[in-house]
Amino acid sequence: MNLLRTKSIEQSIADADEPGRKLKRSLSTWDLMIMGVAVAVGAGIFSVGAKAAANFAGPAVTVSFAIAAVTCALAIMCYAEFATAIPVAGSAYVFTYATMGELLAWIIGWNLILELFTAAAVIAKYWGIYLSKVFALMGADVPPALTIGGVDLYWGAFLIVAIFTVLLVLGTKLSARVGNIFTLIKIGVVLFVIVVGFTYVKVENYAPFVPAAEPTGGTGAADVLKQSFFGFLTGAAPAQYGTLGIFAGAALVFFAFIGFDVVATSAEEVKNPQKTLPRGIFGGLAVVTLLYILVSLALTGMVSYTQLAEAENPTLTTAFEAVGDTSAAKVIAFGSLIGLTTVIMVLLMGLSRVVLAMSRDGLLPRSLSKTSDKRSTPARLQIICGAAVALVAGLTNVDLLEEMINIGTLSAFVVVSLGILVLRRKRPDLKPSFRVPFGNVLPVVSAVLCLYLMTNLAVETWIFFAIWLAIGLAIYFAYGQRHSRLNERFSAANAAVNGGPADSASTASKPGDEDEFTRA
């Protein structure tokens, strides 16, 4: 059993052209840039910054956003180098398969499914809740959930997931055009909020910029589970604010930057990926970072962070209500709804592309990777993903797992950053159109920063993460390892060398099996 076997880049590219499993290249630089903004600028811009300021960093939440942005930028550089070298669907999963072997590739793919599925379900549920708030502001009482047989059904989640599942089945370009319109609208709403917010700014609210660290006041098991994993490992008492609070805030607001690894999953659907991918990804990241920093400056300048901390669930609306501008709540509610809409679309697309890549390789059932002859979209898989997301979002308390999104993303970022070092050593002949500057320094810095941010997530998040990994490993050894196309090619090659019959499962001929299966 060779768990470290790698799949050659040439084979990955060849598999992407397999008849019946091909995707259509239709996306431009503009589409990618808007896609990054679409998935990153959601309702989080109106809430996650307020939570981080209230509970972790105070006015220094701006620094938290900057740290998260720099960490994301370093990791995305590594993604861009990989994506221009291996322009196929699957993102970090494919990159890891080509450098670090099948087992780790499965783990990263499994973590990407965790990230994208959980994010899509959580945000779809929030979309339904925000929709009810918009109705309430218009004077209509429409509850976010209907009780059927004692079960709360969040109907909004079913509605929005169904709409975008249909759009994605009809074509990636069509869904991108719809997403572009919604994204431009929400950027306009965010700019409006920033301009109005700065009219209420008082310089004294920025002091102290970095509040002194203080204990949370809890000592029970529940409080320990909520503290950062780093604090737990070092034996520090549960606390908030101070320098560590800035990094804890960065770990929280990192949620706002998860979209850019999703953009890399679209590499196989991009026109001229060697030029388009880096431009689109970095253009979107620049826009998002600027918007987040401006929003956080307006937020913490409008009211003291202590006022935000008094609210049970602080948001931008909390700040506007504190300064007496209740009319802004309508704009924020509308902006949140529009913001969430495009996030759901991009996450659903990213989820199906990761599963498609794993299915092509046989680690998941091969039937999932079939694409439509007419539109070249994975219609069957997209419908399955949409139905699963809608059921979990509409029927469960999925928002309890919100931090799982961050840990899934950061784990992928760590492996991709280190994978660049392996790729350069194993394949010095490759000449990707984009290379991370300063040699091996920045990929190492990226991996260290991402790992450190992971340790700033809560202890209970790590416990859930360990359970998720255990389930994933069980599935891999029960199904994926035995059905892997790479395993079949290894078995067939060994049988040919030894002169004996190959395992029956290994000799099944599939299109492309005669191609090179690995390269040192």
C-alpha positions in Angstrom: 0.0 0.0 0.0 1.8 3.2 -1.2 0.0 6.1 0.5 2.6 8.6 -0.8 2.2 7.8 -4.5 1.8 11.0 -6.5 -0.1 11.7 -9.7 1.8 13.4 -12.4 0.9 16.9 -13.6 0.6 15.5 -17.2 -1.9 12.9 -16.0 -4.0 15.5 -14.2 -4.1 17.7 -17.3 -4.9 14.6 -19.5 -7.7 13.5 -17.1 -9.3 17.0 -17.4 -9.7 16.3 -21.2 -11.4 12.9 -20.7 -14.6 12.8 -22.8 -17.7 13.1 -20.8 -15.9 14.7 -17.9 -14.6 17.9 -19.4 -15.5 21.5 -18.3 -15.8 24.4 -20.7 -13.2 27.3 -20.5 -15.4 30.4 -20.5 -14.3 32.7 -17.6 -12.2 35.9 -18.1 -10.0 37.9 -15.7 -13.0 40.1 -14.9 -15.2 37.1 -14.1 -12.5 35.7 -11.7 -12.0 39.0 -10.0 -15.7 39.5 -9.5 -16.0 35.9 -8.3 -13.4 36.5 -5.6 -15.2 39.7 -4.5 -18.5 37.9 -4.7 -17.5 35.1 -2.3 -15.5 37.2 0.1 -17.8 40.3 0.4 -20.9 38.8 2.1 -22.8 39.5 5.2 -19.6 38.9 7.1 -18.4 42.4 6.2 -21.4 43.7 8.2 -20.9 41.4 11.2 -17.6 39.5 11.5 -15.6 42.7 11.9 -18.0 43.9 14.7 -17.7 40.6 16.5 -13.9 40.7 16.3 -13.7 44.3 17.6 -16.2 43.6 20.4 -14.7 40.4 21.7 -11.1 40.2 20.7 -9.2 43.2 19.2 -11.0 46.5 19.9 -10.1 49.2 17.4 -7.0 47.1 16.5 -9.4 44.9 14.5 -8.1 46.9 11.5 -4.7 45.2 12.2 -6.5 41.9 12.5 -7.9 42.4 9.0 -4.4 43.4 7.7 -2.8 40.3 9.2 -5.6 38.1 7.7 -5.2 39.8 4.3 -1.4 39.3 4.3 -1.7 35.7 5.3 -4.3 35.2 2.6 -2.2 37.0 0.0 0.9 34.8 0.7 -1.2 31.6 0.5 -2.9 32.8 -2.7 0.5 33.4 -4.3 1.2 29.8 -3.8 -2.2 28.9 -5.2 -1.5 31.1 -8.3 1.8 29.4 -9.0 0.2 25.9 -8.7 -2.9 26.9 -10.7 -0.8 28.2 -13.6 1.3 25.0 -13.5 -1.7 22.7 -13.2 -4.8 24.5 -14.6 -7.4 21.9 -13.7 -10.4 21.8 -11.3 -9.8 20.7 -7.7 -7.5 23.4 -6.4 -5.5 22.4 -3.3 -6.6 18.7 -3.7 -5.0 18.4 -7.2 -1.9 20.4 -6.1 -1.3 18.1 -3.1 -1.8 15.0 -5.2 0.9 16.1 -7.5 3.4 16.8 -4.8 2.8 15.1 -1.4 0.9 12.0 -2.3 -2.6 10.4 -2.4 -3.3 10.1 1.3 -2.6 13.8 2.1 -4.4 14.8 -1.1 -7.5 12.9 0.2 -7.2 14.7 3.6 -7.0 18.1 1.9 -9.9 17.3 -0.5 -11.9 16.1 2.5 -11.1 19.4 4.3 -12.1 21.4 1.3 -15.4 19.6 1.2 -15.8 20.5 4.9 -15.0 24.2 4.2 -17.2 24.6 1.1 -20.1 22.5 2.3 -20.3 24.0 5.8 -19.9 27.5 4.4 -22.6 27.1 1.8 -25.0 25.6 4.4 -24.3 28.2 7.1 -24.6 31.1 4.6 -27.7 29.7 3.0 -29.4 29.6 6.4 -28.4 33.2 7.2 -29.7 34.2 3.8 -33.2 33.1 4.8 -32.9 34.9 8.1 -31.8 38.1 6.4 -34.6 37.8 3.9 -37.2 37.7 6.7 -35.5 40.9 8.2 -35.9 42.7 4.8 -39.5 41.7 4.7 -39.9 43.0 8.3 -38.4 46.3 7.4 -41.0 46.6 4.6 -43.8 45.9 7.1 -44.4 42.2 6.2 -44.2 39.5 8.9 -42.6 36.5 7.2 -40.9 34.1 9.6 -37.5 32.7 8.6 -38.6 29.1 9.6 -41.8 27.1 9.3 -42.5 24.4 12.0 -43.5 21.1 10.3 -44.1 18.1 12.6 -42.0 19.7 15.3 -39.1 20.4 13.0 -38.0 24.0 12.1 -37.7 24.3 8.3 -35.7 27.3 7.1 -37.5 27.7 3.7 -35.2 30.5 2.5 -32.2 28.2 2.4 -34.1 25.8 0.1 -35.1 28.7 -2.1 -31.7 30.3 -2.7 -29.8 27.0 -3.0 -32.3 25.7 -5.6 -32.1 28.9 -7.7 -28.3 28.8 -7.9 -28.1 25.1 -8.4 -30.3 25.5 -11.5 -28.1 28.4 -12.7 -24.9 26.4 -12.3 -26.4 23.5 -14.1 -27.3 25.7 -17.0 -23.7 27.0 -17.3 -20.8 28.6 -15.5 -20.7 31.7 -17.7 -24.4 32.3 -17.2 -24.2 32.0 -13.4 -21.1 34.3 -13.5 -23.0 37.0 -15.3 -25.8 36.9 -12.7 -23.2 36.9 -10.0 -21.5 40.0 -11.5 -24.7 42.0 -11.3 -25.3 41.1 -7.7 -21.7 41.8 -6.8 -21.6 45.3 -8.3 -24.8 46.1 -6.3 -23.4 45.0 -3.0 -20.1 46.9 -3.6 -22.3 50.0 -4.0 -24.0 49.2 -0.7 -20.7 48.7 1.1 -19.3 52.0 -0.3 -22.5 53.8 0.9 -22.1 52.3 4.4 -18.5 53.4 4.5 -19.2 57.0 3.4 -22.1 57.4 5.9 -20.2 55.7 8.7 -17.2 58.0 8.4 -19.6 61.0 9.0 -20.1 59.7 12.6 -16.4 58.9 13.4 -15.0 60.4 16.6 -11.2 60.1 17.0 -11.5 59.3 20.8 -13.3 56.0 19.9 -10.0 54.7 18.6 -8.4 54.9 22.0 -7.0 52.7 23.4 -6.2 51.3 19.9 -5.0 48.0 21.5 -7.1 47.4 24.7 -5.2 45.8 27.6 -5.7 42.0 27.9 -8.3 41.0 30.4 -9.7 37.6 31.6 -13.0 36.5 30.3 -14.1 35.7 33.8 -15.0 32.1 33.0 -13.4 29.0 34.5 -15.7 26.2 33.5 -15.2 23.5 30.9 -17.4 25.4 28.4 -15.2 28.5 28.7 -12.1 26.4 28.2 -13.6 24.9 25.0 -14.3 28.4 23.7 -10.7 29.7 24.3 -8.0 29.5 21.6 -6.2 26.2 21.1 -2.9 28.2 21.5 -4.0 29.5 24.9 -5.0 26.0 25.9 -1.6 24.5 24.8 0.3 27.2 26.6 -1.8 27.0 29.8 -2.9 30.6 29.6 -6.2 31.5 31.3 -9.1 32.4 28.9 -8.6 36.0 28.1 -9.5 38.7 25.5 -7.9 41.8 23.9 -4.2 42.6 24.1 -1.7 41.5 21.4 -3.0 37.9 21.4 -6.5 39.3 20.9 -5.4 40.9 17.6 -4.3 37.5 16.3 -7.5 35.8 17.7 -9.4 38.5 15.8 -7.4 37.7 12.7 -8.3 34.1 13.0 -12.0 35.0 13.2 -12.0 37.6 10.3 -10.0 35.2 8.2 -13.5 33.8 7.4 -13.9 36.9 5.3 -11.1 35.8 3.0 -12.0 32.2 2.3 -13.3 32.9 -1.1 -10.0 33.1 -2.9 -9.1 29.4 -2.7 -12.5 28.7 -4.2 -11.6 30.9 -7.2 -8.6 28.5 -7.8 -11.1 25.6 -8.2 -12.3 27.2 -11.4 -8.9 26.9 -13.1 -10.2 24.4 -15.6 -13.0 26.8 -16.7 -10.7 29.8 -17.3 -9.6 31.2 -20.7 -5.8 31.5 -20.8 -5.3 30.4 -17.2 -1.6 31.3 -17.1 -2.4 35.0 -17.3 -6.0 35.2 -16.2 -5.8 33.3 -12.9 -3.1 35.5 -11.2 -4.7 38.8 -12.4 -8.2 37.8 -11.4 -7.2 36.4 -7.9 -5.0 39.3 -6.9 -7.3 42.0 -8.3 -10.2 40.6 -6.2 -8.1 40.3 -3.1 -6.9 43.9 -3.4 -10.5 45.2 -3.7 -11.8 43.1 -0.8 -8.9 44.1 1.6 -9.5 47.8 0.9 -13.2 47.5 1.6 -12.7 45.5 4.8 -10.2 47.9 6.3 -12.4 50.9 5.5 -15.4 49.3 7.0 -13.5 48.4 10.2 -12.1 51.9 10.5 -15.6 53.4 10.1 -17.1 50.8 12.6 -14.6 51.4 15.4 -14.6 55.1 14.9 -18.4 55.4 15.1 -18.7 53.8 18.6 -16.4 52.5 21.3 -15.6 48.8 21.1 -17.0 48.6 24.7 -20.5 49.5 23.3 -20.2 46.8 20.7 -19.2 44.3 23.4 -22.4 45.0 25.3 -24.5 43.8 22.4 -25.3 40.0 22.3 -24.6 39.8 18.6 -22.8 43.0 17.5 -23.0 44.1 13.8 -22.7 47.2 11.8 -26.4 47.8 12.6 -25.4 48.0 16.3 -23.1 50.8 15.6 -25.5 52.8 13.4 -28.3 52.3 16.1 -25.9 53.6 18.7 -25.4 56.9 16.8 -29.1 57.2 16.2 -29.2 56.4 12.5 -31.8 53.6 12.4 -32.5 54.2 8.7 -29.1 52.7 7.8 -30.4 49.3 9.1 -32.5 49.0 6.0 -29.5 49.5 3.7 -27.4 47.1 5.8 -30.1 44.4 5.7 -30.5 44.8 2.0 -26.7 44.8 1.5 -26.4 41.7 3.7 -29.0 39.8 1.6 -27.4 40.7 -1.7 -24.0 40.0 -0.3 -24.9 36.5 0.8 -26.6 35.7 -2.5 -23.4 35.6 -4.6 -21.4 33.9 -1.8 -23.7 30.9 -2.0 -23.4 30.6 -5.7 -19.6 30.5 -5.7 -19.4 28.1 -2.8 -21.8 25.7 -4.5 -19.7 25.8 -7.7 -16.5 25.3 -5.7 -17.9 22.3 -3.8 -19.0 20.5 -7.0 -15.5 21.1 -8.6 -13.6 19.6 -5.7 -15.9 16.6 -5.6 -15.6 16.3 -9.4 -11.8 16.2 -9.2 -11.8 13.5 -6.5 -14.3 11.5 -8.4 -12.3 11.6 -11.6 -9.4 10.0 -9.6 -11.7 7.3 -8.2 -11.4 8.4 -4.6 -15.1 9.0 -4.7 -17.6 7.2 -7.1 -16.6 7.9 -10.7 -20.2 8.4 -11.7 -20.2 11.8 -9.9 -17.7 13.3 -12.4 -19.8 13.0 -15.5 -20.5 16.3 -17.3 -23.4 17.4 -19.5 -22.7 16.9 -23.2 -24.6 20.1 -24.1 -23.3 22.6 -21.4 -20.2 20.8 -20.1 -21.3 21.2 -16.5 -21.4 18.5 -13.8 -25.2 18.7 -13.7 -25.8 15.5 -11.7 -23.1 16.3 -9.2 -24.3 20.0 -8.9 -27.8 18.8 -8.1 -26.6 16.3 -5.5 -24.4 19.0 -3.8 -27.3 21.5 -3.9 -29.7 19.1 -2.4 -27.3 18.1 0.4 -26.5 21.8 1.3 -30.2 22.7 1.2 -31.2 19.8 3.6 -28.5 20.6 6.1 -29.1 24.4 6.0 -32.8 24.1 6.1 -33.2 21.4 8.8 -30.2 21.6 11.2 -28.4 24.0 13.5 -25.4 24.1 11.2 -24.3 27.6 12.3 -22.8 25.9 15.4 -20.0 24.7 13.1 -19.2 28.1 11.7 -15.5 28.1 12.7 -15.0 24.7 10.9 -15.0 26.7 7.7 -11.8 28.6 8.8 -9.9 25.5 10.0 -10.7 23.6 6.7 -9.4 26.6 4.7 -6.3 27.2 6.8 -5.3 23.5 6.7 -5.4 23.6 2.9 -3.4 26.8 2.9 -0.7 25.2 5.0 -0.3 22.2 2.7 -0.4 24.3 -0.5 2.2 26.6 0.8 4.6 23.7 1.6 3.6 22.0 -1.6 5.3 24.8 -3.6 8.6 23.8 -2.1 8.1 20.2 -3.1 6.9 21.1 -6.6 9.9 23.2 -7.3 12.3 20.4 -6.1 10.5 17.6 -8.0 9.7 19.5 -11.2 12.4 22.2 -11.9 11.5 21.9 -15.6 8.1 23.6 -15.0 7.9 27.2 -15.9 4.6 28.5 -14.5 3.7 32.0 -15.7 3.5 33.2 -12.0 6.1 32.3 -9.3 6.0 33.3 -5.7 8.8 35.9 -5.3 11.8 35.6 -2.9 12.5 32.0 -3.5 11.3 29.6 -0.7 11.0 32.3 2.0 7.4 33.4 1.4 5.9 29.9 1.1 7.4 29.0 4.4 6.2 32.3 6.0 2.7 31.6 4.6 2.6 28.1 6.1 3.8 29.3 9.5 1.2 32.2 9.6 -1.7 29.9 8.5 -0.7 27.3 11.1 -0.5 30.0 13.8 -3.9 31.3 12.9 -5.3 27.7 13.1 -4.0 27.5 16.7 -6.0 30.7 17.5 -9.3 28.9 16.7 -11.3 27.5 19.6 -10.5 24.2 21.3 -14.0 22.8 20.4 -13.3 23.6 16.7 -10.2 21.4 16.9 -12.2 18.6 18.5 -14.8 18.8 15.7 -12.0 18.9 13.2 -10.4 15.8 14.6 -13.7 13.9 14.3 -14.1 15.1 10.7 -10.6 13.8 9.9 -11.3 10.4 11.5 -14.5 10.0 9.4 -12.5 11.0 6.3 -9.8 8.5 6.9 -12.3 5.8 7.5 -13.9 6.5 4.1 -10.5 6.6 2.4 -9.4 3.2 3.6 -12.8 1.6 3.1 -13.4 3.0 -0.4 -11.0 5.6 -1.8 -7.7 3.7 -1.5 -9.1 0.6 -3.2 -10.9 2.4 -6.0 -8.2 4.9 -6.7 -7.3 5.0 -10.4 -3.7 5.6 -9.4 -3.8 2.4 -7.3 -5.2 0.5 -10.2 -2.4 1.7 -12.5 0.3 0.8 -9.8 -1.2 -2.6 -9.4 -1.3 -3.2 -13.1 2.3 -2.0 -13.5 3.5 -4.3 -10.7 1.6 -7.2 -12.1 3.2 -6.7 -15.5 6.7 -6.4 -14.0 6.3 -9.5 -11.8 4.7 -11.5 -14.6 1.6 -12.3 -12.5 -2.1 -11.5 -12.9 -3.2 -8.1 -11.7 -5.9 -7.8 -9.1 -9.3 -7.9 -10.9 -10.2 -4.5 -9.6 -6.9 -3.2 -10.9 -7.1 -4.4 -14.5 -10.3 -2.7 -15.4 -9.5 -0.5 -18.4 -10.5 3.1 -18.3 -9.9 6.0 -20.7 -6.5 7.5 -20.1 -5.2 4.6 -18.0 -2.4 4.0 -20.4 -0.9 7.4 -19.7 2.0 8.1 -17.2 0.7 7.7 -13.7 3.5 9.2 -11.7 6.7 11.2 -12.0 9.4 11.5 -9.4 
